Amino acid sequence: MKRFVAIALVVFAVGAGQQAFAEQAGGESQSALKETLEGLERQSWEAWKSRDGKFFSGFLSDDHVEVQPQGIVNKAAVVAGVASPICVVKSYTVDNFTLTVFDANTALLTYHAAQDTACNGKPVPSPVWATSLYVRRGGRWLNALYQHSPAAR
């Protein structure tokens, strides 16, 4: 009987923890949230490759910050840069996604990316470890911060 009670308490605790996470993430499970944000991130890479500034206009938060080697840039600069012919993306891969949930409206996606891209004729650093911070506003997940750092080879 004691064993049954102990097992029941463990099952209850695990269930309560899962319920707390679901409430924290706005009703989404952690795996569903990871799938959603990973999908958005993959779409952003495809938009980067195809110079789709319109996608980035809706993907980035109005207060978006991007940390680049040249300094800090805002949403308008990112959208303009993506839409311009300055960079040519020949190919890319993204993998090893990890999700960290801070609260119901804030989540961090980290991952590994490699790309064959040149901007102004100069190769873009690759591979990198990328960081994308997402915020949920108006029921939508928006990218509020992006930064990447060169990965060890």
C-alpha positions as a printed NumPy array, in Angstrom:
array([[  0.   ,   0.   ,   0.   ],
       [  2.83 ,   2.412,   0.85 ],
       [  4.379,   1.717,  -2.547],
       [  1.069,   2.507,  -4.286],
       [  0.752,   5.79 ,  -2.37 ],
       [  4.361,   6.74 ,  -3.242],
       [  3.779,   5.996,  -6.952],
       [  0.509,   7.939,  -6.905],
       [  2.277,  10.946,  -5.345],
       [  5.001,  10.84 ,  -8.012],
       [  2.43 ,  10.627, -10.797],
       [  0.497,  13.52 ,  -9.249],
       [  3.671,  15.641,  -8.916],
       [  4.692,  15.007, -12.529],
       [  1.181,  15.822, -13.737],
       [  1.09 ,  19.003, -11.67 ],
       [  4.468,  20.035, -13.08 ],
       [  3.258,  19.482, -16.626],
       [  0.095,  21.454, -15.895],
       [  2.14 ,  24.316, -14.421],
       [  4.314,  24.415, -17.544],
       [  1.253,  24.365, -19.823],
       [ -0.192,  27.313, -17.891],
       [  3.179,  29.078, -17.992],
       [  3.491,  28.634, -21.764],
       [ -0.027,  29.859, -22.433],
       [ -1.536,  26.393, -22.759],
       [  1.096,  25.087, -25.192],
       [  3.193,  22.102, -24.224],
       [  6.944,  22.632, -24.259],
       [  7.3  ,  20.352, -27.296],
       [  4.571,  22.245, -29.178],
       [  6.174,  25.581, -28.326],
       [  9.584,  24.326, -29.466],
       [  8.031,  23.136, -32.73 ],
       [  6.33 ,  26.525, -33.243],
       [  9.459,  28.575, -32.601],
       [ 11.721,  26.231, -34.538],
       [  9.301,  26.55 , -37.475],
       [  9.439,  30.348, -37.268],
       [ 13.222,  30.263, -37.129],
       [ 13.418,  27.972, -40.179],
       [ 11.028,  30.3  , -42.048],
       [ 13.282,  33.246, -41.175],
       [ 16.294,  31.489, -42.694],
       [ 14.363,  30.759, -45.865],
       [ 13.21 ,  34.406, -45.96 ],
       [ 16.828,  35.51 , -45.46 ],
       [ 17.858,  33.35 , -48.415],
       [ 15.063,  34.691, -50.638],
       [ 15.486,  38.348, -49.511],
       [ 11.947,  38.47 , -48.153],
       [ 11.902,  41.7  , -46.159],
       [  8.11 ,  41.494, -45.867],
       [  8.406,  38.283, -43.848],
       [ 10.822,  39.993, -41.466],
       [  8.45 ,  42.96 , -41.069],
       [  5.918,  40.608, -39.491],
       [  8.421,  38.258, -37.821],
       [ 10.356,  40.845, -35.797],
       [  8.984,  42.771, -32.83 ],
       [  8.889,  46.548, -33.261],
       [ 11.577,  46.825, -30.553],
       [ 13.737,  44.081, -32.107],
       [ 17.479,  44.234, -31.43 ],
       [ 20.083,  42.439, -33.5  ],
       [ 23.694,  42.276, -32.413],
       [ 25.966,  42.264, -35.464],
       [ 29.754,  42.615, -35.788],
       [ 29.213,  46.242, -36.885],
       [ 27.074,  46.995, -33.823],
       [ 23.46 ,  47.002, -32.682],
       [ 20.745,  47.33 , -35.325],
       [ 16.981,  47.728, -35.086],
       [ 14.056,  46.196, -36.939],
       [ 14.08 ,  48.74 , -39.775],
       [ 17.761,  48.095, -40.488],
       [ 17.301,  44.312, -40.435],
       [ 14.293,  44.463, -42.789],
       [ 16.141,  46.777, -45.186],
       [ 19.252,  44.606, -45.087],
       [ 17.361,  41.393, -45.73 ],
       [ 15.492,  42.935, -48.668],
       [ 18.629,  44.354, -50.279],
       [ 20.904,  42.524, -52.736],
       [ 23.949,  43.089, -50.49 ],
       [ 23.955,  39.489, -49.204],
       [ 23.731,  36.307, -51.257],
       [ 22.765,  33.144, -49.398],
       [ 23.712,  30.065, -51.403],
       [ 22.833,  27.504, -48.726],
       [ 22.315,  27.065, -44.998],
       [ 21.618,  24.425, -42.364],
       [ 20.144,  24.831, -38.886],
       [ 20.052,  22.124, -36.202],
       [ 20.521,  21.288, -32.51 ],
       [ 17.632,  23.471, -31.344],
       [ 17.211,  23.995, -27.6  ],
       [ 14.294,  25.829, -25.991],
       [ 14.388,  27.725, -22.7  ],
       [ 11.05 ,  29.077, -21.461],
       [ 11.241,  32.042, -19.093],
       [  7.535,  32.704, -18.691],
       [  4.28 ,  32.475, -20.628],
       [  5.374,  35.209, -23.024],
       [  9.167,  34.844, -23.252],
       [ 11.204,  31.995, -24.708],
       [ 14.754,  31.551, -25.947],
       [ 15.72 ,  29.356, -28.878],
       [ 19.397,  28.466, -29.277],
       [ 20.799,  26.402, -32.126],
       [ 23.671,  25.687, -34.497],
       [ 23.689,  27.229, -37.985],
       [ 25.996,  27.02 , -40.962],
       [ 25.692,  29.016, -44.153],
       [ 27.415,  29.693, -47.424],
       [ 26.657,  33.417, -47.557],
       [ 28.547,  36.473, -48.723],
       [ 27.699,  40.086, -47.891],
       [ 29.42 ,  42.757, -49.972],
       [ 31.461,  39.909, -51.436],
       [ 32.843,  38.84 , -48.03 ],
       [ 31.975,  35.469, -46.455],
       [ 29.692,  35.565, -43.434],
       [ 31.145,  33.73 , -40.398],
       [ 30.084,  30.096, -40.358],
       [ 29.318,  27.917, -38.471],
       [ 27.736,  29.799, -35.569],
       [ 25.733,  29.256, -32.411],
       [ 22.597,  31.373, -32.735],
       [ 20.336,  32.888, -30.096],
       [ 16.782,  34.054, -30.827],
       [ 14.659,  35.527, -28.067],
       [ 10.918,  35.383, -28.692],
       [  8.139,  37.337, -27.006],
       [  4.428,  36.639, -27.308],
       [  2.436,  39.774, -28.065],
       [ -1.128,  39.919, -29.278],
       [ -1.212,  36.118, -29.363],
       [  1.773,  35.899, -31.767],
       [  5.375,  34.932, -31.164],
       [  7.766,  37.643, -32.381],
       [ 11.54 ,  37.676, -32.544],
       [ 12.822,  40.377, -30.171],
       [ 16.545,  39.612, -30.211],
       [ 18.941,  37.778, -32.501],
       [ 22.666,  37.247, -32.097],
       [ 25.128,  34.619, -33.203],
       [ 28.677,  33.736, -32.201],
       [ 31.247,  31.808, -34.212],
       [ 31.282,  28.106, -33.336],
       [ 34.484,  26.224, -32.654],
       [ 35.418,  24.061, -35.601]])
